[in-house]
Amino acid sequence: MKFLKYFLAALVAAGLSFAAIAQNISIATGGTGGVYYPMGGGLAAVLSKYVPGMQATAEVTGGSVDNLKLIASGKPYVAFSMSDAAQDAYKGEDKFKGQKVPVKTLAVLYPNRMHVVSVEGKGINKFADLKGKRVSTGSPGSATEVMAFRLIEAAGMDKDGDMKRERLGVAESVNALKDGKIDAFFWVGGLPTAAVTDLANTPNTKIRMIDHAELVAAMNRKYGNLYVEDTIPKAVYKGMDADNKQATVMNILVAHDSMDEKTAYNIVKTLFEKKDELVAVHKEAENFKLENQKASATPIPYHPGALKYFAERGVKVN
């Protein structure tokens, strides 16, 4: 008891607290072939380096849906998510039916671009050509699957009746396409996605990026204005004959609404003030911009700690 008493006294004298000594944060990311995972690793590194007492680690997950369920657990998680999956969690809809997740936005991050990918020789040149094919719609627990289903629905197709469907992550989808086990796959992620780059650079393989921007209006009519018509420039992946006209949704960084204000503030401050170190990990971090922090940019309310930092920087969120 005497040792504990002296130990506590020493901490007080040093101006420290238990929270400052050890604050473990897990960052829920995605599969290893996407952008969330390396970006999450970079974020964990800068938080551990610059926030006193914080030890952050990145975890491989199935993606946005799994990440939001981890947030719901109440454990100290920060998570990457697509805004459409986060909206479902916040409202208790779709994959979160009857289970609202008390989630808050820390920051709007970067645009997530839907890739509908095939290769030459599969007979898939337009979205309707997916009918009757073997298609991966994303891993279970991913927002890729959520958005893929919405695109298929918007095209007037049935995800189960009109195609033979697999549920693979992007790295597994690329391998399955190389091996001839599937004909196409859906993947929503940043540019460039490492696994798609790998496919495009495979000898004797010519990538086919399938246009689908025309489906955005129908998706927004049903699910709200979450999606925009966008473009993947043809220079992004080797072998593209033209710019790919596709659907984009924003990525956000989220936390449980019970996260204390100081922790949320420190995470957001570090994210923006150490942005250069994150750009070195993946160039999509160039899109982490204070001017993008607007209430209209995310369907989830901002955390008070995030709002405090933005106010200090002169950013009016509302």
C-alpha positions in Angstrom: 0.0 0.0 0.0 2.8 2.4 0.8 4.4 1.7 -2.6 1.1 2.5 -4.3 0.7 5.7 -2.3 4.1 6.9 -3.2 3.6 5.9 -6.9 0.4 7.9 -7.1 2.0 10.9 -5.4 4.8 10.7 -7.9 2.3 10.8 -10.8 0.6 13.8 -9.4 3.9 15.6 -8.8 4.7 14.9 -12.5 1.4 16.3 -13.6 0.3 13.0 -15.1 -2.7 10.8 -14.9 -3.5 7.2 -15.6 -5.3 8.2 -18.8 -2.2 10.0 -19.9 0.1 7.1 -19.2 -1.7 4.5 -21.2 -4.6 5.2 -23.6 -5.0 2.3 -26.0 -7.0 3.0 -29.2 -7.7 0.5 -31.9 -8.3 1.7 -35.4 -10.7 -0.4 -37.4 -9.6 -0.4 -41.1 -10.4 -3.0 -43.8 -8.7 -5.7 -45.9 -5.0 -5.6 -46.6 -5.5 -5.0 -50.4 -7.4 -1.7 -49.9 -6.6 1.8 -48.7 -8.2 1.7 -45.2 -5.5 -0.6 -43.9 -2.4 1.3 -44.8 -4.1 4.6 -44.0 -5.1 3.2 -40.6 -1.6 2.0 -40.0 -0.3 5.5 -40.8 -2.8 7.1 -38.5 -2.0 4.7 -35.7 1.7 5.6 -36.1 1.1 9.4 -35.9 -1.3 9.1 -33.0 1.1 6.9 -31.0 4.0 9.3 -31.8 2.4 12.7 -31.2 -0.5 12.2 -28.7 1.0 11.9 -25.2 0.2 8.5 -23.6 -1.8 7.2 -26.6 -0.9 3.8 -28.1 -2.9 3.2 -31.3 -2.9 0.0 -33.4 -4.6 -0.7 -36.7 -6.7 -3.8 -37.1 -7.6 -5.8 -40.3 -11.4 -6.0 -40.6 -14.0 -6.8 -43.2 -14.6 -3.1 -43.8 -17.1 -0.4 -42.9 -20.0 -2.6 -41.6 -17.7 -4.6 -39.3 -16.0 -1.4 -38.2 -19.3 0.2 -37.2 -20.2 -2.9 -35.2 -16.9 -2.6 -33.4 -17.8 1.0 -32.6 -21.1 -0.3 -31.2 -19.2 -2.6 -28.8 -18.3 0.5 -26.8 -14.6 -0.4 -26.7 -12.0 2.3 -27.6 -12.3 2.2 -31.4 -11.8 4.7 -34.1 -13.1 3.5 -37.5 -12.9 4.2 -41.2 -16.3 4.0 -42.8 -18.2 4.9 -46.0 -20.9 7.5 -45.2 -23.7 5.3 -46.6 -22.9 2.4 -44.2 -22.5 4.9 -41.3 -25.9 6.4 -42.1 -27.5 2.9 -41.9 -25.7 2.3 -38.5 -26.8 5.7 -37.2 -30.4 5.1 -38.2 -30.5 1.4 -37.4 -31.3 0.4 -41.0 -30.3 -2.3 -43.5 -27.5 -4.4 -42.0 -28.1 -2.6 -38.6 -31.8 -3.2 -38.6 -33.1 -2.6 -35.0 -29.6 -1.8 -33.7 -28.8 1.9 -33.9 -25.1 2.6 -33.4 -24.3 5.8 -31.3 -21.7 7.0 -33.7 -20.2 10.5 -34.3 -18.1 11.9 -37.2 -14.5 12.9 -36.4 -13.6 14.0 -39.9 -14.6 13.7 -43.5 -11.7 12.1 -45.2 -11.5 11.3 -49.0 -13.7 10.1 -51.8 -14.3 6.4 -52.1 -14.7 5.4 -55.8 -16.6 2.4 -56.8 -14.6 0.1 -59.1 -16.6 -2.5 -61.2 -13.7 -4.5 -62.6 -13.3 -7.2 -65.2 -10.7 -8.2 -67.8 -10.6 -8.5 -71.5 -12.1 -11.8 -72.7 -14.9 -12.0 -70.2 -17.5 -10.4 -72.4 -18.2 -7.7 -69.9 -18.2 -4.2 -71.4 -21.2 -2.6 -69.8 -23.0 -3.0 -66.5 -25.8 -5.0 -68.0 -23.2 -7.6 -69.1 -22.8 -8.7 -65.5 -26.1 -10.6 -65.9 -25.4 -14.4 -65.8 -21.8 -13.9 -64.8 -19.7 -14.9 -61.7 -19.3 -11.8 -59.7 -17.8 -10.9 -56.3 -19.8 -8.2 -54.6 -17.4 -7.6 -51.7 -16.6 -9.3 -48.5 -19.2 -9.8 -45.7 -19.1 -6.9 -43.4 -17.9 -4.5 -46.0 -19.6 -1.3 -47.4 -18.5 -2.5 -50.8 -21.2 -5.1 -50.5 -23.8 -2.5 -49.4 -23.0 -0.2 -52.4 -22.7 -3.1 -54.9 -26.2 -4.3 -53.9 -27.6 -0.7 -54.4 -26.0 -0.4 -57.8 -27.3 -3.8 -58.9 -30.8 -2.8 -57.7 -30.6 0.6 -59.5 -29.8 -1.3 -62.7 -33.0 -3.3 -62.3 -31.2 -6.5 -61.6 -31.4 -9.1 -58.9 -28.2 -9.7 -56.9 -29.0 -13.3 -56.4 -31.1 -14.3 -59.4 -29.2 -12.5 -62.1 -25.6 -13.5 -61.3 -23.6 -16.1 -59.5 -22.3 -14.2 -56.5 -19.2 -14.5 -54.4 -18.3 -12.5 -51.3 -14.6 -11.7 -51.5 -12.4 -8.9 -50.4 -10.5 -7.0 -53.1 -7.2 -8.9 -52.8 -9.2 -12.2 -52.9 -11.3 -10.9 -55.8 -8.2 -10.1 -57.9 -6.7 -13.5 -57.3 -10.1 -15.2 -58.2 -10.3 -13.1 -61.4 -6.7 -14.1 -62.3 -7.5 -17.7 -61.7 -10.7 -17.6 -63.8 -12.9 -18.3 -60.8 -14.9 -15.1 -61.3 -15.7 -12.8 -64.2 -15.8 -9.5 -62.4 -15.8 -7.8 -59.0 -17.0 -4.8 -57.1 -14.6 -2.8 -55.0 -15.1 0.7 -53.5 -11.9 2.4 -52.4 -9.3 5.1 -52.8 -7.0 5.7 -55.8 -5.0 3.8 -56.5 -6.0 0.6 -54.8 -3.0 -1.7 -54.5 -4.8 -4.9 -55.4 -6.4 -3.3 -58.6 -3.0 -2.0 -59.6 -1.6 -5.5 -59.2 -4.3 -6.8 -61.5 -3.7 -4.1 -64.1 0.0 -4.8 -64.1 -0.4 -8.6 -64.5 1.3 -9.8 -67.8 -1.1 -10.8 -70.6 -4.0 -9.1 -68.8 -6.0 -6.1 -69.9 -8.2 -4.5 -67.3 -11.9 -3.5 -68.0 -13.4 -0.8 -65.8 -17.2 -0.8 -66.2 -19.0 2.5 -66.4 -22.0 2.9 -64.1 -22.3 6.6 -63.2 -25.8 6.6 -64.8 -27.1 4.6 -61.8 -26.3 7.3 -59.3 -29.6 9.2 -59.6 -31.7 6.1 -58.9 -29.5 5.3 -55.8 -29.9 8.8 -54.5 -33.6 8.8 -55.0 -33.9 5.8 -52.7 -31.1 6.3 -50.2 -30.6 10.1 -50.0 -27.9 12.2 -51.6 -25.0 10.1 -50.6 -23.5 9.3 -54.0 -22.1 11.5 -56.8 -21.2 10.8 -60.4 -17.4 10.8 -60.6 -14.5 9.6 -62.7 -11.5 7.3 -62.3 -8.9 8.8 -64.8 -7.5 6.4 -67.3 -4.0 7.1 -66.1 -4.7 5.5 -62.6 -4.5 1.9 -63.8 -2.5 0.5 -66.6 -4.5 -0.7 -69.6 -7.5 1.6 -69.2 -8.7 2.8 -72.6 -10.8 5.7 -71.3 -11.8 7.4 -68.0 -14.1 5.3 -66.0 -17.5 7.0 -65.3 -18.5 5.7 -61.9 -20.2 6.3 -58.5 -18.4 7.9 -55.5 -19.2 8.1 -51.8 -17.3 9.9 -49.1 -15.2 8.2 -46.4 -15.4 9.4 -42.9 -13.6 8.7 -39.6 -15.9 7.9 -36.8 -16.0 7.1 -33.1 -18.5 6.2 -30.4 -20.4 9.3 -29.1 -19.1 8.4 -25.6 -15.5 9.1 -26.5 -14.3 12.0 -24.3 -13.9 15.4 -25.9 -10.2 15.7 -25.3 -9.4 12.3 -27.0 -11.5 13.2 -30.0 -9.9 16.6 -30.2 -6.4 15.1 -30.1 -7.2 12.6 -32.8 -8.6 15.2 -35.2 -5.8 17.7 -34.4 -3.2 15.1 -35.2 -4.9 13.9 -38.3 -4.8 17.4 -39.9 -1.6 18.7 -38.4 0.5 15.6 -39.3 -1.2 15.2 -42.7 2.1 15.2 -44.5 3.2 12.0 -42.7 -0.1 10.3 -43.8 0.3 11.5 -47.4 3.7 9.6 -47.3 1.7 6.5 -46.5 -1.0 6.9 -49.2 -1.6 9.9 -51.4 -5.4 9.9 -50.7 -4.5 11.7 -47.5 -4.0 14.8 -49.7 -7.8 14.9 -49.6 -7.9 15.4 -45.8 -9.0 19.1 -46.0 -10.5 21.4 -43.4 -12.6 23.0 -46.1 -14.4 19.7 -46.6 -15.6 19.6 -43.0 -19.2 20.5 -43.4 -22.4 19.2 -41.9 -23.6 18.5 -45.5 -20.6 16.3 -46.2 -21.5 13.6 -43.7 -24.9 12.1 -42.6 -23.6 11.7 -39.1 -23.3 14.6 -36.6 -19.8 15.7 -35.7 -18.2 14.8 -32.3 -17.9 17.8 -30.0 -14.1 17.3 -29.8 -13.9 17.6 -33.5 -16.1 20.7 -33.6 -13.8 22.3 -31.0 -10.7 21.8 -33.2 -12.5 23.0 -36.3 -13.7 26.1 -34.4 -10.1 26.8 -33.4 -9.1 26.7 -37.0 -11.8 29.0 -38.1 -13.9 26.3 -39.8 -17.6 26.7 -39.7 -19.1 23.3 -40.0 -22.8 24.1 -40.0 
